[in-house]
């Protein structure tokens, strides 16, 4: 008996279902790997880096953090092996929101991007071929928006003058100041251009291979210098997702990306293409707008007095930059990375809360705490604002 002939649409639909399943698995594995690398940020109870809850009243729930962490990881593991995907995604999403409410520092770019993508996958009802294709396009929009704004965020002088020299391998030596602009600007433009290359059918495969090169280069640079290990799985998974969504899959027309044929796609466009625009006017968080390694996010610094430095625990002293020409300066991102495995959350409101916590701790009673902001694009100057001074200085 002859087997029924499969139509092209059936073959295409089966390939799309396979691609969606592989994307789901890659996202889950990446989240689990990053959560394991940064587990101290979720389970460490006796820490010197303060909790930064959304509301002070939430602090009462801090003892539940290891439980919430375990629920998140368990839900991610189950998502790949059990059928109750919507329930597991809901459990994961609620636990993730709860942990962020207890500490804003956990709202990292990788956590945000992959959590949204996983929830988009799980939310699709009655997954037909058409709906599957729409969800895949929603995932593509998430990645396209990430590249677009990651590149735009890097179009600033601080990225060229601070970030570029810091990622150059030591064996390459120091770069002249002009050279950092000749490197930084093309890198930023090329990264933003990936979004257009991935949208247009004739350039999609070229753009995908260029994205793979960018991630491979980034991964080599950060692993070579042992930086921010929590984003290593993210870069590897992004390479796999780019391959699955833009090389392995059948090419879609550019109009298919933005056709509002599912609410998953509407959400993806809103979150990753529209809301990040507000960041340039100060109305949307930096990390939710792909401002990672961009050089233009606010930072909190503490000019540590000798009296205070002598009394600080080692976890804080290790994050003090003694090469600062003014005075030993506490680098809060280094402090958070060293103790929690994740950097500080770079929002002025969050950093102001951190400053208040530092003052209340009494560890910096003779030190100066300030927030420094950097200009957008290439105009403006750095703005340094003291948010809390020692009791002696306030008098």
C-alpha positions as CSV (number, residue, x, y, z in Angstrom):
1,X,0.0,0.0,0.0
2,X,1.4,3.4,-1.0
3,X,2.0,6.0,1.7
4,X,0.0,9.2,1.3
5,X,1.9,12.0,-0.4
6,X,2.6,14.9,1.9
7,X,1.9,18.4,0.6
8,X,4.5,21.1,0.8
9,X,2.5,22.9,3.5
10,X,2.5,19.7,5.7
11,X,6.2,19.3,5.3
12,X,6.8,23.0,6.0
13,X,4.5,22.8,9.1
14,X,6.3,19.8,10.5
15,X,9.6,21.6,10.1
16,X,8.2,24.7,11.9
17,X,7.0,22.6,14.8
18,X,10.5,21.0,15.1
19,X,12.1,24.5,15.0
20,X,9.8,25.8,17.7
21,X,10.5,22.8,19.9
22,X,14.3,23.3,19.4
23,X,14.0,27.0,20.2
24,X,12.0,26.2,23.3
25,X,14.7,23.7,24.4
26,X,17.6,26.1,23.7
27,X,15.9,28.9,25.7
28,X,15.2,26.6,28.7
29,X,18.7,25.2,28.8
30,X,20.2,28.7,28.5
31,X,18.0,30.0,31.4
32,X,18.9,27.0,33.5
33,X,22.6,27.4,32.8
34,X,22.6,31.1,33.5
35,X,20.6,30.7,36.7
36,X,23.1,28.0,37.9
37,X,26.0,30.3,37.1
38,X,24.4,33.2,39.0
39,X,22.7,31.2,41.7
40,X,24.2,33.3,44.4
41,X,22.1,36.2,43.2
42,X,19.0,34.2,44.1
43,X,19.9,32.0,47.0
44,X,22.7,33.8,48.9
45,X,21.2,34.7,52.3
46,X,24.1,36.4,54.1
47,X,25.3,38.9,51.5
48,X,26.9,42.3,51.8
49,X,25.4,43.6,48.5
50,X,22.0,45.0,49.6
51,X,18.7,43.6,48.4
52,X,16.9,46.2,46.3
53,X,13.2,45.3,46.5
54,X,10.5,47.1,44.5
55,X,8.8,47.9,47.7
56,X,10.4,47.9,51.2
57,X,7.5,45.8,52.5
58,X,8.5,42.9,50.2
59,X,11.7,42.4,52.3
60,X,9.7,40.2,54.7
61,X,9.6,37.5,52.0
62,X,13.4,37.3,51.5
63,X,13.7,33.9,53.3
64,X,11.6,32.4,50.5
65,X,14.1,33.3,47.8
66,X,15.8,29.8,47.7
67,X,12.4,28.2,47.3
68,X,11.4,30.5,44.5
69,X,14.7,29.8,42.8
70,X,14.1,26.1,43.0
71,X,10.6,26.5,41.6
72,X,11.9,28.5,38.7
73,X,14.6,25.9,37.8
74,X,12.2,23.0,38.3
75,X,9.6,24.6,36.1
76,X,12.2,25.1,33.3
77,X,13.3,21.5,33.5
78,X,9.7,20.3,33.4
79,X,8.9,22.5,30.5
80,X,11.1,20.4,28.3
81,X,9.8,17.0,29.4
82,X,6.1,17.5,30.5
83,X,3.0,18.3,28.6
84,X,1.6,20.9,31.0
85,X,3.7,23.6,29.4
86,X,1.2,26.5,30.0
87,X,1.0,25.6,33.7
88,X,4.8,25.3,34.0
89,X,5.4,28.6,32.1
90,X,2.9,30.3,34.4
91,X,4.7,28.9,37.5
92,X,8.0,30.0,36.2
93,X,6.8,33.5,35.2
94,X,5.2,34.1,38.6
95,X,8.2,32.9,40.5
96,X,10.5,35.1,38.2
97,X,8.4,38.2,38.9
98,X,8.4,37.5,42.6
99,X,12.2,37.2,42.7
100,X,12.6,40.4,40.8
101,X,10.2,42.2,43.2
102,X,12.4,41.1,46.0
103,X,15.6,42.4,44.3
104,X,15.7,44.5,41.2
105,X,19.3,43.5,40.5
106,X,17.9,40.2,39.1
107,X,16.3,41.9,36.1
108,X,19.1,41.2,33.8
109,X,18.9,41.4,29.9
110,X,19.3,37.7,29.4
111,X,16.7,36.9,32.0
112,X,14.3,39.3,30.5
113,X,14.7,38.4,26.9
114,X,14.6,34.6,27.3
115,X,11.8,34.7,29.8
116,X,9.6,36.7,27.5
117,X,10.4,34.4,24.6
118,X,9.6,31.3,26.6
119,X,6.2,32.8,27.7
120,X,5.4,33.6,24.1
121,X,6.0,30.0,23.1
122,X,3.9,28.6,25.9
123,X,1.0,31.0,25.5
124,X,0.0,29.8,22.0
125,X,-3.3,27.9,22.0
126,X,-4.2,25.1,19.5
127,X,-0.8,25.3,17.8
128,X,-1.8,25.1,14.1
129,X,0.7,25.5,11.3
130,X,-0.3,29.1,10.9
131,X,-0.1,29.9,14.6
132,X,3.3,28.1,14.8
133,X,4.7,30.3,12.0
134,X,3.4,33.4,13.8
135,X,5.0,32.4,17.1
136,X,8.3,31.8,15.3
137,X,8.0,35.3,13.7
138,X,7.4,36.7,17.2
139,X,10.6,35.1,18.4
140,X,12.4,36.6,15.4
141,X,11.1,40.0,16.3
142,X,12.5,39.6,19.8
143,X,16.0,38.9,18.4
144,X,15.7,41.6,15.7
145,X,14.7,44.3,18.3
146,X,17.5,43.2,20.6
147,X,20.1,43.7,17.8
148,X,18.6,47.0,16.7
149,X,18.7,48.7,20.1
150,X,21.9,47.0,21.3
151,X,23.6,48.8,18.3
152,X,21.8,52.1,18.8
153,X,22.7,52.2,22.5
154,X,26.4,51.8,21.6
155,X,26.4,54.9,19.4
156,X,27.9,57.1,22.1
157,X,31.3,58.4,23.1
158,X,31.5,56.4,26.3
159,X,31.2,53.1,24.5
160,X,34.1,54.2,22.2
161,X,36.3,55.6,25.0
162,X,35.5,53.2,27.9
163,X,34.0,49.9,26.7
164,X,36.1,49.4,23.5
165,X,39.5,49.8,25.3
166,X,38.4,47.6,28.1
167,X,37.5,44.6,25.9
168,X,40.7,44.7,23.8
169,X,42.8,41.7,24.8
170,X,45.9,42.6,26.9
171,X,48.3,41.2,24.3
172,X,47.0,43.7,21.8
173,X,48.2,46.6,23.9
174,X,46.5,49.9,24.5
175,X,44.6,51.7,21.7
176,X,45.0,55.4,20.7
177,X,41.9,57.5,21.5
178,X,41.1,58.1,17.9
179,X,41.3,54.4,17.1
180,X,38.6,53.6,19.7
181,X,36.1,55.7,17.7
182,X,37.1,54.0,14.4
183,X,36.4,50.7,16.1
184,X,33.4,51.6,18.2
185,X,31.2,53.4,15.7
186,X,31.4,50.7,13.0
187,X,30.7,48.0,15.6
188,X,27.6,49.8,16.8
189,X,26.3,50.6,13.3
190,X,27.0,47.0,12.2
191,X,25.1,45.5,15.2
192,X,22.1,47.8,14.6
193,X,22.2,46.9,10.9
194,X,21.8,43.2,11.7
195,X,18.1,43.9,12.3
196,X,17.6,45.2,8.7
197,X,19.6,42.4,7.2
198,X,17.6,39.8,9.1
199,X,14.3,41.3,8.0
200,X,15.0,41.5,4.3
201,X,14.8,38.1,2.5
202,X,17.8,38.6,0.1
203,X,20.2,39.5,3.0
204,X,18.7,37.3,5.8
205,X,21.2,34.5,5.6
206,X,24.2,36.9,5.3
207,X,22.8,38.8,8.3
208,X,22.5,35.6,10.3
209,X,26.1,34.5,9.6
210,X,27.2,38.0,10.6
211,X,25.3,37.7,13.8
212,X,26.9,34.4,14.5
213,X,30.3,36.1,14.0
214,X,29.4,38.9,16.4
215,X,28.4,36.4,19.1
216,X,31.5,34.2,18.6
217,X,33.7,37.3,18.8
218,X,31.9,38.6,21.9
219,X,32.1,35.1,23.5
220,X,35.8,34.9,22.8
221,X,36.5,38.4,24.2
222,X,34.5,37.9,27.5
223,X,35.8,34.4,28.1
224,X,39.3,35.4,27.3
225,X,39.1,38.0,30.1
226,X,36.9,35.9,32.3
227,X,34.1,38.5,32.3
228,X,30.5,38.2,33.3
229,X,30.2,34.4,33.0
230,X,26.4,34.6,33.4
231,X,26.1,35.8,29.8
232,X,28.2,33.0,28.3
233,X,25.3,30.6,27.9
234,X,23.2,33.5,26.6
235,X,25.6,34.1,23.7
236,X,25.8,30.4,22.9
237,X,22.0,30.1,22.8
238,X,21.6,33.3,20.7
239,X,23.9,31.7,18.1
240,X,21.7,28.6,18.1
241,X,18.5,30.6,17.9
242,X,19.8,32.7,15.0
243,X,20.7,29.5,13.2
244,X,17.3,27.9,13.8
245,X,15.2,31.0,13.1
246,X,17.0,32.6,10.2
247,X,19.1,29.9,8.5
248,X,17.4,26.6,9.1
249,X,13.9,27.8,8.7
250,X,12.1,28.6,5.4
251,X,12.5,32.3,4.5
252,X,9.5,34.5,5.2
253,X,8.5,37.7,3.4
254,X,9.4,40.9,5.4
255,X,5.7,41.7,5.6
256,X,5.1,38.4,7.6
257,X,7.2,39.7,10.5
258,X,4.9,42.5,11.3
259,X,1.5,41.3,10.2
260,X,-0.6,41.4,13.4
261,X,-1.9,37.8,13.0
262,X,-1.4,36.8,16.7
263,X,-1.2,38.6,20.0
264,X,2.2,37.0,20.6
265,X,3.6,39.0,17.7
266,X,1.9,42.2,18.9
267,X,3.5,41.7,22.3
268,X,6.9,41.1,20.7
269,X,6.7,44.2,18.6
270,X,5.5,46.3,21.6
271,X,8.2,45.0,24.0
272,X,11.2,44.8,21.7
273,X,10.6,47.4,19.0
274,X,8.4,50.2,20.5
275,X,9.0,50.4,24.3
276,X,12.8,50.6,23.9
277,X,12.4,53.9,22.0
278,X,11.1,55.4,25.2
279,X,14.5,54.7,26.8
280,X,16.1,57.5,24.8
281,X,13.7,59.9,26.6
282,X,14.2,58.3,30.0
283,X,10.9,56.5,30.2
284,X,12.0,52.8,29.9
285,X,14.7,50.9,31.7
286,X,18.2,50.6,30.2
287,X,18.5,46.8,30.6
288,X,15.1,46.3,29.0
289,X,16.3,48.3,26.0
290,X,19.4,46.2,25.3
291,X,21.8,48.7,26.9
292,X,24.4,46.0,27.9
293,X,28.1,47.0,27.5
294,X,26.8,50.2,25.9
295,X,28.8,52.6,28.2
296,X,25.8,55.0,28.5
297,X,24.1,53.7,31.6
298,X,24.3,55.3,35.1
299,X,26.7,54.0,37.6
300,X,27.0,54.4,41.4
301,X,30.5,55.0,42.9
302,X,31.7,55.4,46.4
303,X,34.9,57.3,47.1
304,X,36.0,55.3,50.1
305,X,37.7,57.0,53.0
306,X,40.7,55.3,54.7
307,X,38.7,55.0,57.9
308,X,35.8,53.2,56.2
309,X,38.0,51.0,54.0
310,X,39.8,49.5,57.0
311,X,36.5,48.2,58.4
312,X,35.0,46.8,55.2
313,X,34.6,43.1,54.6
314,X,36.8,41.5,52.0
315,X,33.9,41.0,49.5
316,X,33.6,44.8,49.3
317,X,37.3,45.6,49.5
318,X,38.0,43.4,46.5
319,X,35.7,45.6,44.4
320,X,37.6,48.8,45.2
321,X,39.6,50.4,42.4
322,X,42.8,51.6,44.0
323,X,44.1,53.0,40.7
324,X,41.6,55.9,40.7
325,X,43.5,59.1,40.6
326,X,41.3,60.8,43.2
327,X,40.9,58.2,45.9
328,X,40.1,54.5,46.2
329,X,36.7,54.0,44.6
330,X,34.2,51.2,45.1
331,X,32.9,49.9,41.7
332,X,29.4,48.6,42.6
333,X,29.1,46.5,39.4
334,X,32.3,44.7,40.3
335,X,31.0,44.3,43.8
336,X,27.7,42.8,42.6
337,X,29.5,40.5,40.0
338,X,31.9,39.3,42.6
339,X,29.4,38.4,45.2
340,X,26.2,37.7,43.3
341,X,27.4,36.7,39.8
342,X,25.3,39.5,38.2
343,X,26.0,43.2,37.7
344,X,24.1,46.1,39.2
345,X,20.8,47.1,37.8
346,X,21.7,50.4,36.0
347,X,18.7,52.7,36.8
348,X,18.9,55.9,38.7
349,X,16.0,55.0,40.9
350,X,17.6,51.6,41.7
351,X,21.0,53.2,42.3
352,X,19.5,55.8,44.6
353,X,17.9,53.0,46.6
354,X,21.3,51.2,46.7
355,X,22.9,54.5,47.9
356,X,20.3,54.8,50.7
357,X,21.0,51.2,51.8
358,X,24.8,51.9,51.9
359,X,24.3,54.9,54.1
360,X,21.9,53.0,56.4
361,X,24.5,50.2,56.7
362,X,26.9,52.6,58.4
363,X,29.9,51.1,56.5
364,X,30.5,54.3,54.5
365,X,29.9,57.0,57.1
366,X,33.0,59.0,56.0
367,X,32.8,58.3,52.3
368,X,31.2,60.1,49.4
369,X,28.5,58.3,47.3
370,X,27.6,59.6,43.9
371,X,25.8,58.6,40.7
372,X,27.4,59.4,37.4
373,X,25.3,59.5,34.2
374,X,26.7,59.5,30.7
375,X,25.4,61.3,27.6
376,X,23.3,59.7,24.9
377,X,25.0,59.5,21.5
378,X,27.9,61.9,21.1
379,X,26.6,65.2,22.7
380,X,26.6,66.3,26.3
381,X,28.9,65.7,29.3
382,X,29.1,63.2,32.1
383,X,26.9,64.3,35.0
384,X,28.2,63.5,38.5
385,X,25.6,64.0,41.3
386,X,26.3,63.3,45.0
387,X,23.2,61.4,46.3
388,X,24.4,60.8,49.9
389,X,27.2,62.3,51.8
390,X,28.6,61.3,55.2
391,X,27.1,62.7,58.3
392,X,30.3,64.8,58.8
393,X,30.0,66.3,55.3
394,X,26.2,67.0,55.6
395,X,26.9,69.2,58.7
